[in-house]
Amino acid sequence: MTIAQNVRQLLEELPPHVELVAAAKTRTPAEVIEAVDAGVTAIGQNYLNESERVYAIIGQRVKWHFIGRLQKNKIGSVVSIFDIIETLDSLELAAAIDRECALAGKMMPVLVEVNSGNEPQKSGVIPAELPGFIARAAKLKHIKIAGLMTMGPLSPEPEDYRPYFATTRQLFEMIKELQIPRVDMRYLSMGMTDSYRVAIEEGANMIRIGSKLFGPRI
Ligand SMILES: *Cc1c(COP(=O)(O)O)cnc(C)c1O
């Protein structure tokens, strides 16, 4: 199957409330463009240099989602290209994004990354700290908290993700009920190639898919 066929097949399978983000790390600009031409409207990128190459060609034909590790010294460039940052996980980074957005005259939607498995080496805010984190980050005027993102502990077995997705969904609903000013719990980004079906069953309305569209990463 071609990339275009993979994209069309997945778009047909997805319920209308689920937004597809094509996770494009390591893919060539030509591959990403094929996906966009077939109907992808949002691209997820982990690396700034790869994003800049594709952005130069397709620019704002699509929405750009930053899904990688944020480095403080690159936040200015991230802010200038991306429409949403899915991987906010520290107040220091929140303040740095806020500062760059103030300079650029932008309001950046951000998702808070949740370390739903409480894994010591993993990025993300642990569930116990999430309400406090969001209450503080929400005070920054140039970012807008728009939901949660989680990876979950890596596993070859899709069902293993279910409890972590369920936990993140519960946090999502709980934060929504708190009605924190300037917080809009709209997006719940969970699920990748192996786990997206489970994620959608557990309430995801945004999925990040790489290999299923572009083939295995070498
Ligand atoms: C690479 C990546 C994905 C997509 O992974 P696949 O298993 O190839 O679908 C999703 N989210 C993040 C944060 C990624 O880095």
The ligand as an SDF file (V2000), in Angstrom:
LIG
                    3D

 15 15  0  0  0  0  0  0  0  0999 V2000
    6.7930    8.6160   16.7490 C   0  0  0  0  0  0  0  0  0  0  0  0
    5.6960    9.1000   17.6150 C   0  0  0  0  0  0  0  0  0  0  0  0
    4.3630    8.6930   17.4050 C   0  0  0  0  0  0  0  0  0  0  0  0
    3.9390    7.7260   16.3150 C   0  0  0  0  0  0  0  0  0  0  0  0
    4.4280    6.4410   16.5500 O   0  0  0  0  0  0  0  0  0  0  0  0
    4.0100    5.2240   15.5860 P   0  0  0  0  0  0  0  0  0  0  0  0
    4.1110    4.0300   16.4760 O   0  0  0  0  0  0  0  0  0  0  0  0
    4.9780    5.2060   14.4610 O   0  0  0  0  0  0  0  0  0  0  0  0
    2.6100    5.4400   15.1330 O   0  0  0  0  0  0  0  0  0  0  0  0
    3.3990    9.2280   18.2380 C   0  0  0  0  0  0  0  0  0  0  0  0
    3.6980   10.0940   19.2220 N   0  0  0  0  0  0  0  0  0  0  0  0
    4.9540   10.4920   19.4540 C   0  0  0  0  0  0  0  0  0  0  0  0
    5.2200   11.4520   20.5550 C   0  0  0  0  0  0  0  0  0  0  0  0
    5.9880   10.0100   18.6670 C   0  0  0  0  0  0  0  0  0  0  0  0
    7.2380   10.4180   18.9200 O   0  0  0  0  0  0  0  0  0  0  0  0
  1  2  1  0
  2  3  1  0
  2 14  2  0
  3  4  1  0
  3 10  2  0
  4  5  1  0
  5  6  1  0
  6  7  2  0
  6  8  1  0
  6  9  1  0
 10 11  1  0
 11 12  2  0
 12 13  1  0
 12 14  1  0
 14 15  1  0
M  END
$$$$
